Amino acid sequence: MEGELWNGIYQTLQALTSGCRRKRQQFSDQTIVLVYLWAVLHDRPVCWACDRRNWFGRWVGELPSPATMSRRLPGHWITKLMDDLEQAYGRRFGQSLCKWIDAMPLPIGNSSGDKQAGYGRAANGKAKGYKFYGIYDSCGVMNHWRVAPMNVSEKKMARRMVRDAEFEGYLVGDGEYDDNLLYEWAGAKGIQVIAPKRKGKALGHHWHSRHRLRTIDMLDRPFAQQMLHERAGIDRVFGAWASWGGGIKHPPAWVRGLRRVRQWVQAKLISLYAKRLKQRLTA
């Protein structure tokens, strides 16, 4: 499976860049990204991918050293190329009118010395680590996503993602996203948030966003109930990610620090898009 996915990733990356090196570069940005994706696709550390014996004849070329990879991976051009590759896959899936929002914990060991990791709510209680926050299009792609320490509020990250959103339509979430500021920010961008009203929370006499009041009026309608029912699909998506051998689970022991975790998640997303696209083409 990894070999089949690799062929698609390699061809997509080749179409994005010529692979030319810039001044004073021994290895092109394309080479650095390819080596990193090979390591993440096989759930191995980067130093593993720097060893020619672990390529199984897939790619012939000079490989960078682990020190070179460590120095180049945080660079602006590598980050931009990874973003371009993710967006290239995203464009192949299209967009729908309805999108789902949720978060998925990325726990690490409680004894880890990672100073950027947070301690917060996870699936079965409390955990230490990070959390993936995403807006998922039902076509099969993440429109916007972020990674932050586990203790960062889902409402806070939702507002940031909505602020950067470039779509219009419906954004469906659970009761955690029944937030006046989120409704207001989303409404200003042409997005109607649909979230169940939190139980035991009367309207009272304080300010409420008109977009939230509109949603409350819509909740009893079959249209809104159907969207809330279908929102459970994002839970199945997260479950499918975790159940696949190359999917997104907890960050491995060699992935620590917010920047590394985010880059690892992005590489995993690219692999998942390649897998989903292959399944679509062979269906």
C-alpha positions in Angstrom: 0.0 0.0 0.0 2.8 2.5 0.9 4.4 1.9 -2.4 1.2 2.6 -4.4 0.5 5.8 -2.4 4.1 6.9 -2.9 3.8 6.8 -6.6 0.9 9.2 -6.5 2.5 11.5 -4.1 5.7 11.6 -6.1 3.9 12.4 -9.3 1.9 15.1 -7.7 5.0 16.7 -6.2 6.8 16.5 -9.5 4.0 18.4 -11.2 4.3 21.2 -8.6 8.0 21.9 -8.8 10.9 21.3 -11.1 13.2 20.1 -8.4 15.8 22.7 -9.1 18.2 23.8 -6.4 18.6 27.3 -5.3 21.9 29.0 -4.8 24.2 27.2 -2.2 21.8 24.3 -1.9 23.1 20.8 -2.1 19.5 19.3 -2.1 16.4 20.8 -3.6 13.3 21.5 -1.5 11.6 18.7 -3.5 14.2 16.2 -2.2 13.8 17.3 1.4 10.0 17.0 1.2 10.2 13.6 -0.5 12.5 12.2 2.2 10.3 13.5 4.9 7.1 12.1 3.4 8.8 8.7 2.9 9.6 8.6 6.6 6.1 9.7 7.7 4.4 7.3 5.3 6.2 4.4 6.9 5.9 5.7 10.5 9.6 6.0 10.9 12.0 8.8 12.1 13.6 11.0 9.5 17.0 9.4 10.0 15.5 6.1 8.8 14.6 7.7 5.5 18.1 9.1 5.1 19.5 5.5 4.8 19.5 4.3 1.2 18.8 0.7 2.3 15.3 1.7 3.5 14.1 2.9 0.1 13.8 -0.6 -1.4 14.8 0.6 -4.8 12.0 3.2 -5.0 14.1 6.2 -5.6 17.7 6.6 -6.9 19.5 9.7 -5.9 21.8 11.2 -3.3 20.1 11.4 0.1 20.5 14.2 2.6 22.0 13.5 6.1 19.8 13.7 9.2 21.5 16.9 10.2 20.6 18.5 6.8 17.0 17.4 7.2 16.8 18.8 10.7 18.2 22.1 9.5 16.0 22.4 6.3 12.6 21.1 7.5 11.6 24.2 9.5 12.4 26.5 6.6 9.9 28.7 4.8 10.3 27.1 1.4 9.7 23.6 2.8 6.6 24.7 4.6 5.3 26.4 1.5 5.9 23.4 -0.7 4.1 21.2 1.8 1.2 23.6 1.8 1.1 23.6 -2.0 1.1 19.8 -2.1 -1.7 19.6 0.4 -3.7 22.2 -1.6 -3.1 20.4 -4.8 -4.7 17.3 -3.4 -7.5 19.3 -1.9 -8.5 20.8 -5.2 -9.1 17.4 -6.6 -12.0 16.7 -4.2 -14.1 19.8 -4.8 -16.3 21.5 -2.2 -19.8 21.1 -0.8 -22.2 23.5 0.8 -22.1 21.8 4.2 -19.0 21.4 6.3 -18.4 19.8 9.7 -16.2 21.1 12.6 -14.7 19.1 15.4 -11.4 18.3 17.2 -9.4 15.2 17.7 -6.9 14.6 20.5 -3.3 13.7 19.8 -2.1 12.4 23.2 1.5 11.7 24.2 2.9 10.1 27.3 2.3 11.9 30.6 6.0 11.5 31.4 7.1 13.3 28.2 9.2 16.4 28.7 7.6 18.3 25.8 7.2 21.8 27.2 4.8 22.9 24.4 2.3 20.1 25.0 -0.8 20.9 27.1 -2.9 18.9 29.5 -6.6 18.9 28.7 -9.7 16.9 27.9 -9.3 13.9 25.6 -11.7 11.1 24.5 -11.8 9.2 27.8 -10.8 11.9 30.3 -7.7 14.0 30.7 -4.5 13.6 28.7 -1.3 15.4 27.8 -0.5 16.3 24.3 -1.9 18.2 21.3 -5.2 18.5 19.6 -6.2 18.6 15.9 -8.9 21.2 15.1 -10.5 20.9 11.7 -13.2 22.1 9.3 -14.0 19.0 7.2 -15.8 19.2 3.9 -18.0 16.2 3.2 -16.3 15.8 -0.2 -13.4 14.4 1.8 -10.9 17.2 2.5 -10.0 19.5 5.4 -10.8 23.1 4.4 -9.0 24.5 7.4 -7.1 22.9 10.3 -4.8 23.7 13.1 -2.8 22.0 15.8 -2.5 23.4 19.3 -1.8 22.1 22.8 -4.5 19.9 24.3 -5.7 22.6 26.7 -6.6 25.2 24.0 -10.4 25.7 23.8 -12.2 24.4 20.7 -14.3 27.6 20.6 -11.1 29.7 20.4 -9.6 27.6 17.6 -13.0 27.5 15.7 -13.1 31.4 15.7 -9.5 31.5 14.3 -10.4 29.0 11.5 -13.6 30.8 10.7 -11.6 34.1 10.6 -9.4 32.6 7.8 -12.3 30.8 6.1 -12.8 31.3 2.3 -16.1 29.5 1.8 -19.8 30.2 2.4 -22.5 27.8 3.5 -23.2 25.8 6.6 -20.8 24.9 9.4 -22.2 22.1 11.6 -20.8 21.3 15.0 -21.8 19.8 18.3 -22.9 21.7 21.4 -19.3 22.9 22.1 -19.6 25.3 19.2 -22.8 27.0 20.4 -21.0 30.2 21.0 -22.2 33.7 20.3 -18.8 35.1 19.1 -18.4 32.1 16.7 -21.9 32.7 15.3 -21.1 36.4 14.8 -17.7 35.9 13.2 -19.0 33.2 10.9 -22.1 35.2 10.0 -19.9 38.1 8.9 -18.3 35.8 6.3 -21.5 34.3 5.0 -21.3 31.1 7.1 -24.2 29.9 9.1 -23.2 27.8 12.1 -25.5 25.0 13.0 -25.0 23.6 16.5 -27.5 22.2 19.1 -28.4 24.6 21.9 -26.6 23.7 25.1 -28.9 22.0 27.5 -29.9 24.1 30.6 -28.8 27.3 29.0 -31.7 29.8 28.8 -31.3 32.8 26.6 -31.5 35.2 29.6 -31.2 38.9 29.1 -27.6 39.3 27.8 -26.6 39.8 24.1 -27.1 37.1 21.6 -25.9 37.0 18.0 -28.7 37.2 15.5 -27.1 34.3 13.7 -27.4 32.2 16.8 -31.0 33.1 17.3 -31.6 32.2 13.7 -30.1 28.7 14.3 -32.2 28.2 17.4 -35.3 28.9 15.3 -34.1 26.4 12.7 -33.3 23.5 15.1 -36.8 22.0 15.0 -36.9 21.9 11.2 -36.1 18.7 9.3 -33.3 20.4 7.3 -31.3 21.4 10.4 -32.0 18.0 12.1 -30.7 16.2 9.0 -27.5 18.3 9.0 -26.9 17.6 12.7 -27.4 13.9 12.1 -25.0 13.8 9.3 -22.4 15.7 11.3 -21.5 12.4 13.0 -19.7 11.6 9.8 -16.7 13.5 11.0 -16.4 11.1 14.0 -16.3 8.2 11.5 -13.6 10.1 9.5 -11.4 10.5 12.6 -12.0 6.9 13.4 -11.0 5.8 9.9 -7.8 7.9 10.2 -6.8 6.2 13.4 -7.6 2.7 12.2 -5.4 2.8 9.1 -1.8 1.8 9.6 -0.5 5.1 8.1 -3.2 7.3 9.6 -3.2 9.9 12.3 -3.0 8.5 15.8 -0.9 9.8 18.6 2.4 11.4 17.6 5.3 8.9 17.8 8.1 9.4 20.3 10.4 11.2 17.8 7.7 13.9 17.0 7.7 16.5 19.8 7.1 20.2 19.8 4.3 22.1 18.1 6.1 22.7 14.9 7.1 19.1 14.4 3.7 17.8 15.4 2.0 20.2 12.9 4.4 19.1 10.1 3.8 15.5 10.9 0.0 15.9 10.8 0.3 17.7 7.5 2.3 14.8 6.0 -0.2 12.4 7.3 -3.1 14.3 5.7 -1.3 14.3 2.4 -0.9 10.5 2.7 -4.6 10.2 3.6 -5.6 12.3 0.6 -3.5 10.1 -1.7 -5.1 7.0 -0.3 -8.6 8.4 -0.7 -7.9 9.6 -4.2 -6.5 6.2 -5.2 -9.7 4.5 -3.8 -11.9 6.9 -5.8 -10.0 6.2 -9.0 -10.1 2.4 -8.6 -13.8 2.3 -7.5 
